[in-house]
Amino acid sequence: AMCAVSCKNKTTDKSKPADVKDETSAAAVKVKDKYSIKSGIVEYKSNVMGFDAKQTLYFEDNGATEATVTDMDVMGTKVQTVTVTKEGYVYNFDPANKTGSKTPVMSSASVNFEDLSDQVVKDWNLKKEGKETLLGKECEKYSMDNQSMSMKGYYWVWKGIALKMDADMSTAKMLMEATSIQENVNIPAEKFEIPADIVFN
C-alpha cells in the first residue's frame, strides 16, 4: 500500500560509506511492529491515473518483511512490478525487464500506524476522523496532508494495515481498497526472494 509513497523517496546519498548507509537503514527499521498480526495476505483493487490495477500484499514478522505485487493493464500491455522490503532495504523491480532499484528503508517514506511519533503526525498532518468498517474489520479513518510530498487524502487502517487509501498526489490520484484479507497464514518463502538476474541501479 505504501509503494506509491516510497517510490517518491528513492534519492539516496551515494557519497556515504557503505557502513554508514547500513547503520541508517538498520536504525530506520528498529521500530515497533508495523502490523499487529504476525503474517497476512491482503488483496487490493486500485486505480492509479485512470488505470485499474490489482495489488497483493504479503507480509510476515509483523511487517518486518513484506512484498507487494502489482499487476496493471496499460493500454493493452500487461505490466507487473514487485516491491520487497526486508533486512533494512526496499527492492523495486520489473521481473520482465530484469531491472530495479535498491534503497535503504526510510522511515519518513511511509507511515507506521502502530508506532506514530509526534514528528510523523506533524509531517503527515494526521488526524483521526472516526471509525468505519471494511471487510468486517473496524478501521480507524485518518486524514493526511503531507505538503513535502504533495500528497493529501485518507487512510482506513486496521491493526496497522491500510485497508483503503484515497489520495491525491501532485501528478496523480490513487484509490486503493482491500478486497480480501487472510490473517496469520504461512507465506511461501519465494514471495520475498530477489531474483538473481535483476540488475539494480
Disulfide bonds with the S-S distance in Angstrom:
none
